[in-house]
Amino acid sequence: MDRRTFMTISGTALATLAADWAAGPATALAQAHDGKSISDEFVVLLEGTAQRLAGLATEERQHTPALLDACLSNVTDLLTHGRCTPALGLRLHTLAASLAQTIAWHRFDLGRHTHASQYWIAGLHNAHAAGDHDMGAALLGDLAYQAAWRRDHTTAAGILHHALTRAANPAARCLLQLRLARTLAAQGERRAVLRALSAAEQHLSDTGTERPAWCAWVSEADLAVDSGQALLDLGDTGRAHQLITEGEQLLPTARDKTRGVFLAYRAASYLDLKEPEPAAAAATQSLRLARRIGAPRCISLVDALLPRFQPYQQAQGVSELLQLAAA
């Protein structure tokens, strides 16, 4: 993985951004008043288009970046030059925030981290303008995830603490607490990790049918795998392996990209237990799945594990995995 492709915004700047969001009131962005009128029907069309693009099967999403870019550009142009009611303006800001988040994850998965952070920050501004605190917390949570991915766990934890001050929906809070547990585990903060995992479990049990679209997928599978990964970082490999395996088995087929990531985590946990055969099986399954659906971030997770397989080349499945990775 080329760490030079990570975002150029500093951890200090991110922390300041998160603090400003946590403390500041929502302020709508300026809108033009002399542009062409925007109808409710057209906004409905844009919302439906964005929803359909985001809801495509995993293997089809790899073909949507240009469409998503065009849709966001259209929405941004309407906000800048169009004329509409305040209610429609808020919907357009919300739509811009959602599109920016989806595009950011596309860029992140492709390793284009500077662009991903720019889209997440743009989405944060639009969520702020719309007064959508849960969406704002989500975008901060994504920036924190990226900071943790580049191993800046101090920044990640600080951002997540700010995000939790205004997130209200239980599903949103569950996801944020799981990410907090993961980044605290990387720092060895056992007691804080266990508190975050307990809070995430409670929030998930409090979650009803009313969920923001961006965290509608949060489930027992995520709780199990993220808990397992946090425990793995703390050295509790036996329980960690059990949770990661259970979580992967709970995933629906619609979340194949997440399944690929979970399989990579499972492979890592088997390697920690010095069990190369099941590790190779999980890594091979993850790599094949990632290549089929076009999930480069998942491929990078498996690639990072390959050096750990080198001492086990005589174990069943390891040589086949290394040949597959090299193909």
N, C-alpha and C positions, 0 to 999 in steps of 0.2 A: 504494500500500500504506500502510495506517495504522499507522505505527510505534508509536502509543500503545497498540496492542493487545498489544504484546510483554510478556513476563513481567515481574513486578515484583521478583522475587528478584534480588539484586545479584550481580555477578560474583564479589565476595569471598565471599559466602555459598555460591555454587556451588563455588568452589575449595575452601572448607573442607569442604563436603559430600563432594567427591571425595577429598580427602585422608583424611578420617575413614574412608571406605569402604575405601581402599587399605590403611590401617593396622590396621583393627579386625577382630577375630574375629567369626564369625557368631554371632548370638544370637537364638534363636527368640523370637518375640513371645509375650506371655502369652496363654494360652487358658483359656476357662472349663472347669470340670470338672463342673459340675452341669447342663449343658444336655442337649438330646436327642442321642442317639447318632447319628453319621453313618456310613453304610455305605460300603463300597468300591464297591458298584454305583452309588450316587448320585454319588460322585466321578467315576467313569468316565463317567457320563452328562454331567456338567458339562464334563469335559475334551473329550469328543467334540463337544458343542455348540459350545464355544469354538473348537475346531479347524475345524469346518465353517464357522462364521461368518467366521473369518479367511481361509479358503481359497476363498471365493467369487470369482467372476470380478470384475474391477475395477469394471465398471459396476453390479454388484449390491451392492457394498460400501457405496455411498452410502445404501442403505436399512437398514443394520444398526446405526447408533449406539444406538438405544433398546434393541435386543436385547442389545448388548454391555454397556450400562450396567446393565441388569437382571441380567445374568449375573454381573458383577463385584460388584454389591450383594449378590447371593445368597451368593457365595463369602465376601465380607467378613463377612456376618452369621454364616455358619457358623464362621469363624475366631474371631469374638468370642463367640458364644453356644453353639456346638456342642461336642460331646464326641466325640473320635476318637483313634485310635492316633497315636503320634508320626510314623509313616511317612505316614499319611494327612494329618496336619497339614502335613508338608513338601510333599506334593503340592498341597495347597490353597494354600500360600504361593507355590509355583511357578506355579500357575494364575492366582493373583491378579496376580502380576508380569507374566505374559504378557498378560492381559486389559488391565491398566493401560497397557502399552506400546501395544497396538493402539488403545485408546481415545485415548491421547495423540496418536498420529499422525492420527487422525480430526480431533481438535480443532486440531492444527497445520495440517492441510490447509485447514481452514475459517478460519484466521486467528485462532483463539481461543488465543493463545499462553500467557496466564496459566494457563488450565485445562490446557493441554498439559503445562506444566512441573509442575503439581501432580500430574498422573497419573504422569508419569515418576518423580517423587520418591517417590510412594507405591509404585510398582513396585520402585524401588530398595530400599526398606525390606523389601518382601516377598522379593525375591531374596536380600537379606542374611540374612533369617531362614531361608531355605531352604538357605543355604550355596552358592548357585549363582553362582560368581564370573564365569562367562561371561555370564550374564544380567545381573548387576550391571554388568559392563563395557559391555554393550549399552545399558543405560539411561543410563549416563554418556555413552556415545557419542551418544545421541539428544539429551541436554541440550547436549552440545558442538555438535552440528549446529545446534540452535536458536540458541545463542550466536553461531555463525558467521553464521547467517542474519540476525541483527540487527547483524552486523559487529563483534562483540566477539571478535576473533580471539585476543587474549591469553588471555581466559578459556577459549575453546574449546580452544586448544592445551594449556593447563594441565590441563583436565579429561581430555583424551585421553591425556596422559602418565600420569596416575594410572590410567586405565582399563587401559592396556597393562601395568601392573605385575602384574595378576592374571588377565588374559584368557589362556586356554590354548589353546583350539581354533584351528587355523590359519585357518579361515574367519572367525572372529571377529576375529582379529588383522589379517587382510587388510583387513576393512572399517574397522577403527579406524585403520590406517595410511593408507588412502585418504582418510579424513576429515582426518587430521592433515596429509597432503600438501596438501589443498585449503586448509586454514586457514593453513598456513605460506606457501603461494603468495600468498595475499592480503596477506601481510606482506613479500613479496619475498625470502623466505629460500631462495634457489635451492639451495644445497648440502643443506640440511635437507630440502627438498622431494624432491630426487633420492634421498636416502637412504630417505625414507619410501616413495616409489614402488617402489624396489628391494626393500624389505622386503615390501611388499604383494604384489609379483609372486612372491617366493619363498614367502610364506605360501599364496598361491593354488595354487602348484604342489604344496605339501605337503598340501593339503586332500584328505581322503578322503570316503567316503560318510557318516561319522559327523559330522553337523553339527547345531548347535542350530537349532531351527525358525526362529528370528528372523533367521538369516543363511544359511539354506539356499539362498537365491536368488543369493548372491554369485557372480559369474561373470566370464569374460573380457570380457563387455560392460561391466560396471561398472569393471573395471580400465582398459579402453581409454578410456571416457568421462571418468572422474574424472582419469586421467592427462592426457588432453587438456585438460580444464578447468583443471587446475593449470598446465600449460604455457602455456595461453592467458593466465592471470593473470601469468605470468612474461614474456610478450611473444613466445613462440615460436609465432606464429599458424599458420604453415604446417603444422608437425607436429601442433599441437593440433587443427586442423580435420580432418586425416586421421584421427586417433584417435577424435574424437567421431563422425565419420561411420561409421567401422568399428564402433564400439560400438553405435550405434543399429541398425545392420543385423544385429547378432548377437542382439538381444533377441527372445525368444519372444513370441507374441501375448498370452500370459497376463499380461504385464507392461506393459500399455498405458499405465498412469499414468506409469511410468518412461520409456516411449518418448516420451510427451508432453514430459516434462522434458528428455530428451536432445535432442529436436527443437528445443526453445527454446534449449538450449546451442548447437546447430549454427547456428541463426539468428544468435545473437550472434557466433559465430566468423566467419560470412560478413560480417557488418557490420564487424567489425574489419578484414577484408580489403577493405572498400569494394566488396563485391559484393552489391548490394541485391536482385537478382532471385532467386538461390537463397536468400537470407536470407528474403525474403518467402514463398517457397514452403514453407520449413521452418516458419516462424512460423504460416502459415495452416494447415498440416497439424496442428501442435501445438494450435492454438486449437480447431479443429473436433473433434479427438480429445478434448481436455479437456472441452469442453462435452457431448459425447456420453456420457462416462463419469462426469461430475460430479467434476472434479478442479480445485477453485478455486485451489490453490497453483500449478498449472501455468498456469492462466489469468493469474494475477498475474505470472508470469515473462514471458509474452508482452506483457502490458500495459506492463511496465517497459521493453520494447524499442521500443514504438510511437513515442516521441519521436525515436528515432534514425532512423526511416524517413521523417520529415517532409521532409528535404532531397531525397528520392528519389521524390517522388510521381509523376514521369513514368516511372519504371522499371516494367518489366513485373511485374504482380502486387501492387505496393505499394498502389495505390488500392483494389484489391479487398480486401486485408488490412485496411486502415483502415476500410473500410465494414463488413466483417464484425465487426471489434472494436467498432464503434459500434452495431451492431444489437442 
